[in-house]
Amino acid sequence: MPHASIRHARHPGMGRQRTYEPVGSPSVATILDDTRTTRAQRTAGLVGHHYRVTDFYEVGREKIREFAESLQDPHPAYRSEDAAVGLGYDGLIAPLTFGSIVAMIAQQHLFGEVLTGYDPAEILHTDQRLQFHRPIAVGDRLICDVFLDSFRHAAGNDIMVTKTIMLDQHDTPVQTMWTTLVAYSR
C-alpha cells in the first residue's frame, strides 16, 4: 500500500477531520471514471482509500432503549439512567452492537459513492470483528472513517474487507470494525 499523507480540515461541531490520501496513486475519481476496467479491477485499485461519512449520527436516549428492547437485553445501564450512573457512567450507555446502526449507514454511503457498481441485494455480509474503545453513550455524535482494507477476487466473487473507525465529537475512537463482504460477480 502506498504511503499516506494526512490533511486536517475543520467540520462544524466535529473538531478536526483526518483525510487520508494515498501518495503516488491515482485519485478515486480517476479509478471510478475508468470505463476500460472491470468492477473488480476498479475496486482492487481502491484498496487503502479512505472515505469519511459527511454527517454525524447523534445517539438518543430512546433509540438506545429501543435497541436494547429489540435485542431483548435487560441490562439496566441500557434502560435506566439511575442504574447507569450507579455503574459509573454519566447516563445511559448503548448495547455493544449499537454501533452496527451507524456502521451500516457508513457502508451504504461507501457503496453508493465510492464502491459503485455493486447491487446491495448481491452483497453478503460474511464476517465481522469489533474492537471496543469505550461504550457508546447518549449524546455522542458519531462519525465514521471507512477504509477499503483488502480485496480479492475468488470463485467468481469479489471479497472485500472494510475497516470502519467510529469516532465521537472529540475525534476519539469509540469502536473499530472490520467487515468482510462477498459480492457476486457479474
CYANA upper distance limits for C-alpha pairs under 8 A (distance plus 0.5 A):
  1 MET  CA     47 VAL  CA      8.33
  1 MET  CA     48 GLY  CA      7.06
  2 PRO  CA     22 PRO  CA      6.26
  2 PRO  CA     23 VAL  CA      6.57
  2 PRO  CA     24 GLY  CA      7.52
  2 PRO  CA     25 SER  CA      7.78
  3 HIS  CA     22 PRO  CA      6.43
  3 HIS  CA     23 VAL  CA      6.27
  4 ALA  CA     20 TYR  CA      6.61
  4 ALA  CA     21 GLU  CA      6.01
  4 ALA  CA     22 PRO  CA      4.92
  4 ALA  CA     23 VAL  CA      5.99
  5 SER  CA     20 TYR  CA      6.53
  5 SER  CA     21 GLU  CA      6.15
  5 SER  CA     22 PRO  CA      7.05
  5 SER  CA     23 VAL  CA      7.08
  6 ILE  CA     18 ARG  CA      7.02
  6 ILE  CA     19 THR  CA      6.29
  6 ILE  CA     20 TYR  CA      5.62
  6 ILE  CA     21 GLU  CA      7.20
  7 ARG  CA     18 ARG  CA      6.61
  7 ARG  CA     19 THR  CA      5.84
  7 ARG  CA     20 TYR  CA      7.29
  8 HIS  CA     16 ARG  CA      6.49
  8 HIS  CA     17 GLN  CA      5.97
  8 HIS  CA     18 ARG  CA      5.70
  8 HIS  CA     19 THR  CA      6.89
  9 ALA  CA     16 ARG  CA      6.14
  9 ALA  CA     17 GLN  CA      5.66
  9 ALA  CA     18 ARG  CA      7.51
  9 ALA  CA     19 THR  CA      8.30
 10 ARG  CA     14 MET  CA      7.91
 10 ARG  CA     15 GLY  CA      6.49
 10 ARG  CA     16 ARG  CA      5.47
 10 ARG  CA     17 GLN  CA      6.47
 11 HIS  CA     15 GLY  CA      6.54
 11 HIS  CA     16 ARG  CA      7.06
 11 HIS  CA     17 GLN  CA      7.11
 13 GLY  CA    169 GLN  CA      7.53
 14 MET  CA    169 GLN  CA      5.48
 14 MET  CA    170 HIS  CA      7.12
 14 MET  CA    171 ASP  CA      7.75
 15 GLY  CA    169 GLN  CA      7.36
 15 GLY  CA    170 HIS  CA      6.71
 15 GLY  CA    171 ASP  CA      7.25
 16 ARG  CA    171 ASP  CA      7.66
 17 GLN  CA    171 ASP  CA      8.33
 19 THR  CA     50 HIS  CA      7.76
 19 THR  CA     52 ARG  CA      8.25
 20 TYR  CA     49 HIS  CA      7.83
 20 TYR  CA     50 HIS  CA      6.39
 21 GLU  CA     49 HIS  CA      7.50
 21 GLU  CA     50 HIS  CA      7.78
 22 PRO  CA     48 GLY  CA      7.84
 22 PRO  CA     49 HIS  CA      7.33
 26 PRO  CA     30 THR  CA      6.63
 26 PRO  CA     31 ILE  CA      7.17
 27 SER  CA     31 ILE  CA      6.95
 28 VAL  CA     32 LEU  CA      6.58
 28 VAL  CA     46 LEU  CA      7.44
 28 VAL  CA     49 HIS  CA      8.24
 28 VAL  CA    114 VAL  CA      8.11
 29 ALA  CA     33 ASP  CA      6.45
 30 THR  CA     34 ASP  CA      6.79
 31 ILE  CA     42 ARG  CA      6.41
 31 ILE  CA     45 GLY  CA      7.37
 31 ILE  CA     46 LEU  CA      8.01
 32 LEU  CA     42 ARG  CA      6.97
 32 LEU  CA    114 VAL  CA      8.07
 32 LEU  CA    116 THR  CA      8.28
 34 ASP  CA     42 ARG  CA      8.36
 37 THR  CA     41 GLN  CA      6.35
 37 THR  CA     42 ARG  CA      6.82
 38 THR  CA     42 ARG  CA      6.72
 39 ARG  CA     43 THR  CA      6.62
 39 ARG  CA    117 GLY  CA      7.15
 40 ALA  CA     44 ALA  CA      6.52
 40 ALA  CA    153 HIS  CA      7.54
 40 ALA  CA    158 ASP  CA      7.08
 41 GLN  CA     45 GLY  CA      6.68
 42 ARG  CA     46 LEU  CA      7.15
 43 THR  CA     47 VAL  CA      7.51
 43 THR  CA    115 LEU  CA      6.94
 43 THR  CA    151 PHE  CA      7.84
 44 ALA  CA    150 SER  CA      8.36
 44 ALA  CA    151 PHE  CA      6.22
 44 ALA  CA    152 ARG  CA      7.76
 46 LEU  CA    148 LEU  CA      7.30
 47 VAL  CA    147 PHE  CA      8.20
 47 VAL  CA    148 LEU  CA      5.51
 47 VAL  CA    149 ASP  CA      6.33
 47 VAL  CA    150 SER  CA      6.19
 47 VAL  CA    151 PHE  CA      7.21
 48 GLY  CA    147 PHE  CA      6.67
 48 GLY  CA    148 LEU  CA      6.00
 48 GLY  CA    149 ASP  CA      6.22
 48 GLY  CA    150 SER  CA      8.02
 49 HIS  CA    147 PHE  CA      6.21
 49 HIS  CA    148 LEU  CA      6.50
 50 HIS  CA    145 ASP  CA      7.35
 50 HIS  CA    146 VAL  CA      6.23
 50 HIS  CA    147 PHE  CA      5.06
 50 HIS  CA    148 LEU  CA      7.49
 51 TYR  CA    110 LEU  CA      7.57
 51 TYR  CA    114 VAL  CA      8.44
 51 TYR  CA    145 ASP  CA      6.31
 51 TYR  CA    146 VAL  CA      5.57
 51 TYR  CA    147 PHE  CA      6.75
 52 ARG  CA    143 ILE  CA      8.19
 52 ARG  CA    144 CYS  CA      6.39
 52 ARG  CA    145 ASP  CA      4.99
 52 ARG  CA    146 VAL  CA      6.58
 53 VAL  CA    106 ALA  CA      6.57
 53 VAL  CA    109 HIS  CA      7.55
 53 VAL  CA    143 ILE  CA      6.99
 53 VAL  CA    144 CYS  CA      6.25
 53 VAL  CA    145 ASP  CA      7.16
 53 VAL  CA    146 VAL  CA      8.38
 54 THR  CA    143 ILE  CA      8.36
 55 ASP  CA    143 ILE  CA      7.25
 56 PHE  CA    141 ARG  CA      6.18
 56 PHE  CA    142 LEU  CA      5.71
 56 PHE  CA    143 ILE  CA      5.24
 56 PHE  CA    144 CYS  CA      8.49
 57 TYR  CA    102 VAL  CA      7.30
 57 TYR  CA    140 ASP  CA      8.41
 57 TYR  CA    141 ARG  CA      5.91
 57 TYR  CA    142 LEU  CA      5.50
 57 TYR  CA    143 ILE  CA      6.95
 58 GLU  CA    139 GLY  CA      6.64
 58 GLU  CA    140 ASP  CA      6.21
 58 GLU  CA    141 ARG  CA      4.88
 58 GLU  CA    142 LEU  CA      6.80
 59 VAL  CA     63 LYS  CA      7.63
 59 VAL  CA     64 ILE  CA      8.03
 59 VAL  CA    136 ILE  CA      8.50
 59 VAL  CA    137 ALA  CA      7.42
 59 VAL  CA    138 VAL  CA      5.71
 59 VAL  CA    139 GLY  CA      5.75
 59 VAL  CA    140 ASP  CA      5.87
 59 VAL  CA    141 ARG  CA      6.94
 59 VAL  CA    142 LEU  CA      8.16
 60 GLY  CA     64 ILE  CA      6.94
 60 GLY  CA    138 VAL  CA      5.84
 60 GLY  CA    139 GLY  CA      6.73
 61 ARG  CA     65 ARG  CA      7.00
 61 ARG  CA     92 LEU  CA      7.33
 61 ARG  CA    138 VAL  CA      5.97
 61 ARG  CA    139 GLY  CA      8.42
 62 GLU  CA     66 GLU  CA      6.55
 63 LYS  CA     67 PHE  CA      6.55
 64 ILE  CA     68 ALA  CA      6.65
 64 ILE  CA     78 TYR  CA      7.01
 64 ILE  CA     79 ARG  CA      8.25
 64 ILE  CA     92 LEU  CA      8.22
 64 ILE  CA     93 ILE  CA      7.85
 64 ILE  CA     94 ALA  CA      5.92
 64 ILE  CA     95 PRO  CA      8.05
 64 ILE  CA     98 PHE  CA      8.18
 64 ILE  CA    138 VAL  CA      8.25
 65 ARG  CA     69 GLU  CA      6.62
 65 ARG  CA     78 TYR  CA      6.54
 65 ARG  CA     79 ARG  CA      6.00
 66 GLU  CA     70 SER  CA      6.66
 67 PHE  CA     71 LEU  CA      6.88
 67 PHE  CA     95 PRO  CA      8.18
 67 PHE  CA     98 PHE  CA      7.60
 68 ALA  CA     72 GLN  CA      6.59
 68 ALA  CA     73 ASP  CA      5.77
 68 ALA  CA     74 PRO  CA      7.74
 68 ALA  CA     78 TYR  CA      6.89
 68 ALA  CA     79 ARG  CA      8.15
 68 ALA  CA     94 ALA  CA      8.04
 68 ALA  CA     95 PRO  CA      6.90
 69 GLU  CA     73 ASP  CA      6.68
 69 GLU  CA     74 PRO  CA      8.10
 74 PRO  CA     78 TYR  CA      8.15
 74 PRO  CA     79 ARG  CA      8.24
 75 HIS  CA     79 ARG  CA      7.66
 76 PRO  CA     80 SER  CA      6.08
 76 PRO  CA     83 ALA  CA      6.25
 76 PRO  CA     84 ALA  CA      7.30
 77 ALA  CA     81 GLU  CA      7.27
 77 ALA  CA     83 ALA  CA      6.03
 77 ALA  CA     84 ALA  CA      4.64
 77 ALA  CA     85 VAL  CA      8.45
 77 ALA  CA     87 LEU  CA      7.94
 77 ALA  CA     91 GLY  CA      8.41
 77 ALA  CA     92 LEU  CA      6.10
 77 ALA  CA     93 ILE  CA      6.49
 77 ALA  CA     94 ALA  CA      8.39
 78 TYR  CA     84 ALA  CA      7.83
 78 TYR  CA     92 LEU  CA      6.00
 78 TYR  CA     93 ILE  CA      6.00
 78 TYR  CA     94 ALA  CA      6.20
 78 TYR  CA     95 PRO  CA      7.18
 79 ARG  CA     92 LEU  CA      7.28
 80 SER  CA     84 ALA  CA      6.75
 80 SER  CA     92 LEU  CA      7.16
 81 GLU  CA     85 VAL  CA      6.61
 81 GLU  CA     91 GLY  CA      5.54
 81 GLU  CA     92 LEU  CA      5.69
 82 ASP  CA     86 GLY  CA      6.57
 82 ASP  CA     91 GLY  CA      8.00
 83 ALA  CA     87 LEU  CA      6.80
 84 ALA  CA     88 GLY  CA      7.06
 84 ALA  CA     89 TYR  CA      5.90
 84 ALA  CA     90 ASP  CA      7.63
 84 ALA  CA     91 GLY  CA      6.03
 84 ALA  CA     92 LEU  CA      6.03
 84 ALA  CA     93 ILE  CA      7.64
 85 VAL  CA     89 TYR  CA      5.27
 85 VAL  CA     90 ASP  CA      6.05
 85 VAL  CA     91 GLY  CA      6.18
 85 VAL  CA     92 LEU  CA      8.32
 89 TYR  CA     93 ILE  CA      8.02
 91 GLY  CA    137 ALA  CA      7.57
 91 GLY  CA    138 VAL  CA      7.30
 92 LEU  CA    137 ALA  CA      6.51
 92 LEU  CA    138 VAL  CA      6.46
 93 ILE  CA    135 PRO  CA      6.71
 93 ILE  CA    136 ILE  CA      6.17
 93 ILE  CA    137 ALA  CA      4.84
 93 ILE  CA    138 VAL  CA      6.92
 94 ALA  CA     98 PHE  CA      6.53
 94 ALA  CA    135 PRO  CA      7.23
 94 ALA  CA    136 ILE  CA      5.89
 94 ALA  CA    137 ALA  CA      6.47
 94 ALA  CA    138 VAL  CA      8.28
 95 PRO  CA    136 ILE  CA      8.41
 96 LEU  CA    132 PHE  CA      8.47
 96 LEU  CA    135 PRO  CA      7.70
 96 LEU  CA    136 ILE  CA      8.33
 98 PHE  CA    102 VAL  CA      8.23
 98 PHE  CA    136 ILE  CA      8.28
 99 GLY  CA    103 ALA  CA      6.63
 99 GLY  CA    136 ILE  CA      8.15
 99 GLY  CA    175 GLN  CA      7.93
100 SER  CA    104 MET  CA      6.35
101 ILE  CA    105 ILE  CA      7.13
102 VAL  CA    106 ALA  CA      6.93
102 VAL  CA    142 LEU  CA      8.14
102 VAL  CA    143 ILE  CA      8.45
102 VAL  CA    144 CYS  CA      8.28
103 ALA  CA    107 GLN  CA      6.64
103 ALA  CA    144 CYS  CA      7.68
103 ALA  CA    164 THR  CA      7.51
103 ALA  CA    166 MET  CA      8.30
104 MET  CA    108 GLN  CA      6.69
105 ILE  CA    109 HIS  CA      6.92
106 ALA  CA    110 LEU  CA      6.71
106 ALA  CA    144 CYS  CA      6.96
106 ALA  CA    146 VAL  CA      7.72
107 GLN  CA    111 PHE  CA      6.74
107 GLN  CA    146 VAL  CA      8.33
108 GLN  CA    112 GLY  CA      6.47
109 HIS  CA    113 GLU  CA      6.29
109 HIS  CA    114 VAL  CA      8.24
110 LEU  CA    114 VAL  CA      5.76
110 LEU  CA    115 LEU  CA      6.56
110 LEU  CA    146 VAL  CA      8.08
111 PHE  CA    115 LEU  CA      5.09
111 PHE  CA    116 THR  CA      6.03
111 PHE  CA    118 TYR  CA      7.50
112 GLY  CA    116 THR  CA      6.35
118 TYR  CA    122 GLU  CA      7.81
118 TYR  CA    123 ILE  CA      8.13
118 TYR  CA    183 ALA  CA      7.78
119 ASP  CA    123 ILE  CA      7.44
122 GLU  CA    183 ALA  CA      6.20
122 GLU  CA    184 TYR  CA      6.21
123 ILE  CA    181 LEU  CA      6.96
123 ILE  CA    182 VAL  CA      6.06
123 ILE  CA    183 ALA  CA      4.88
123 ILE  CA    184 TYR  CA      7.16
124 LEU  CA    181 LEU  CA      6.07
124 LEU  CA    182 VAL  CA      5.58
124 LEU  CA    183 ALA  CA      6.84
125 HIS  CA    179 THR  CA      7.85
125 HIS  CA    180 THR  CA      6.66
125 HIS  CA    181 LEU  CA      5.14
125 HIS  CA    182 VAL  CA      7.04
126 THR  CA    179 THR  CA      8.24
126 THR  CA    180 THR  CA      6.09
126 THR  CA    181 LEU  CA      6.21
126 THR  CA    182 VAL  CA      7.45
127 ASP  CA    179 THR  CA      6.27
127 ASP  CA    180 THR  CA      5.45
127 ASP  CA    181 LEU  CA      7.77
128 GLN  CA    177 MET  CA      7.46
128 GLN  CA    178 TRP  CA      6.18
128 GLN  CA    179 THR  CA      5.08
128 GLN  CA    180 THR  CA      6.86
129 ARG  CA    177 MET  CA      6.16
129 ARG  CA    178 TRP  CA      5.63
129 ARG  CA    179 THR  CA      7.09
130 LEU  CA    175 GLN  CA      7.51
130 LEU  CA    176 THR  CA      6.37
130 LEU  CA    177 MET  CA      5.09
130 LEU  CA    178 TRP  CA      7.07
131 GLN  CA    175 GLN  CA      6.15
131 GLN  CA    176 THR  CA      5.57
131 GLN  CA    177 MET  CA      6.83
132 PHE  CA    174 VAL  CA      6.90
132 PHE  CA    175 GLN  CA      5.20
132 PHE  CA    176 THR  CA      7.15
133 HIS  CA    173 PRO  CA      6.87
133 HIS  CA    174 VAL  CA      5.42
133 HIS  CA    175 GLN  CA      6.02
133 HIS  CA    176 THR  CA      8.34
134 ARG  CA    173 PRO  CA      8.50
134 ARG  CA    174 VAL  CA      5.86
134 ARG  CA    175 GLN  CA      7.75
135 PRO  CA    174 VAL  CA      7.46
136 ILE  CA    140 ASP  CA      7.37
136 ILE  CA    174 VAL  CA      7.37
140 ASP  CA    168 ASP  CA      6.55
140 ASP  CA    169 GLN  CA      7.30
141 ARG  CA    168 ASP  CA      5.94
141 ARG  CA    169 GLN  CA      5.73
142 LEU  CA    166 MET  CA      6.89
142 LEU  CA    167 LEU  CA      6.04
142 LEU  CA    168 ASP  CA      5.17
142 LEU  CA    169 GLN  CA      6.93
143 ILE  CA    166 MET  CA      6.23
143 ILE  CA    167 LEU  CA      5.91
143 ILE  CA    168 ASP  CA      6.97
143 ILE  CA    169 GLN  CA      8.22
144 CYS  CA    164 THR  CA      6.77
144 CYS  CA    165 ILE  CA      6.08
144 CYS  CA    166 MET  CA      5.02
144 CYS  CA    167 LEU  CA      6.69
145 ASP  CA    164 THR  CA      6.13
145 ASP  CA    165 ILE  CA      5.65
145 ASP  CA    166 MET  CA      7.00
145 ASP  CA    167 LEU  CA      8.37
146 VAL  CA    162 THR  CA      7.26
146 VAL  CA    163 LYS  CA      6.19
146 VAL  CA    164 THR  CA      4.92
146 VAL  CA    165 ILE  CA      6.94
147 PHE  CA    162 THR  CA      6.07
147 PHE  CA    163 LYS  CA      5.61
147 PHE  CA    164 THR  CA      6.90
148 LEU  CA    160 MET  CA      7.83
148 LEU  CA    161 VAL  CA      6.76
148 LEU  CA    162 THR  CA      5.13
148 LEU  CA    163 LYS  CA      6.95
149 ASP  CA    160 MET  CA      7.98
149 ASP  CA    161 VAL  CA      5.86
149 ASP  CA    162 THR  CA      5.62
149 ASP  CA    163 LYS  CA      6.43
150 SER  CA    160 MET  CA      6.05
150 SER  CA    161 VAL  CA      5.65
150 SER  CA    162 THR  CA      7.61
151 PHE  CA    158 ASP  CA      7.66
151 PHE  CA    159 ILE  CA      6.18
151 PHE  CA    160 MET  CA      4.83
151 PHE  CA    161 VAL  CA      7.00
152 ARG  CA    158 ASP  CA      6.53
152 ARG  CA    159 ILE  CA      5.78
152 ARG  CA    160 MET  CA      6.96
153 HIS  CA    157 ASN  CA      6.08
153 HIS  CA    158 ASP  CA      5.10
153 HIS  CA    159 ILE  CA      6.48
154 ALA  CA    158 ASP  CA      7.06
154 ALA  CA    159 ILE  CA      7.68
156 GLY  CA    184 TYR  CA      7.59
156 GLY  CA    185 SER  CA      6.14
157 ASN  CA    182 VAL  CA      7.02
157 ASN  CA    183 ALA  CA      6.23
157 ASN  CA    184 TYR  CA      5.31
157 ASN  CA    185 SER  CA      5.37
158 ASP  CA    182 VAL  CA      6.17
158 ASP  CA    183 ALA  CA      5.55
158 ASP  CA    184 TYR  CA      6.94
158 ASP  CA    185 SER  CA      6.94
159 ILE  CA    180 THR  CA      7.61
159 ILE  CA    181 LEU  CA      6.31
159 ILE  CA    182 VAL  CA      5.06
159 ILE  CA    183 ALA  CA      6.94
160 MET  CA    180 THR  CA      6.25
160 MET  CA    181 LEU  CA      5.89
160 MET  CA    182 VAL  CA      7.00
161 VAL  CA    178 TRP  CA      7.03
161 VAL  CA    179 THR  CA      5.91
161 VAL  CA    180 THR  CA      4.91
161 VAL  CA    181 LEU  CA      6.78
162 THR  CA    177 MET  CA      8.46
162 THR  CA    178 TRP  CA      6.09
162 THR  CA    179 THR  CA      5.75
162 THR  CA    180 THR  CA      7.10
163 LYS  CA    176 THR  CA      7.61
163 LYS  CA    177 MET  CA      6.10
163 LYS  CA    178 TRP  CA      5.00
163 LYS  CA    179 THR  CA      7.02
164 THR  CA    176 THR  CA      6.17
164 THR  CA    177 MET  CA      5.57
164 THR  CA    178 TRP  CA      6.91
165 ILE  CA    173 PRO  CA      7.25
165 ILE  CA    174 VAL  CA      8.23
165 ILE  CA    175 GLN  CA      6.61
165 ILE  CA    176 THR  CA      5.01
165 ILE  CA    177 MET  CA      7.00
166 MET  CA    173 PRO  CA      6.33
166 MET  CA    174 VAL  CA      6.08
166 MET  CA    175 GLN  CA      5.69
166 MET  CA    176 THR  CA      6.60
167 LEU  CA    171 ASP  CA      5.69
167 LEU  CA    172 THR  CA      5.71
167 LEU  CA    173 PRO  CA      4.89
167 LEU  CA    174 VAL  CA      5.92
167 LEU  CA    175 GLN  CA      7.80
168 ASP  CA    172 THR  CA      5.94
168 ASP  CA    173 PRO  CA      7.02
168 ASP  CA    174 VAL  CA      7.03
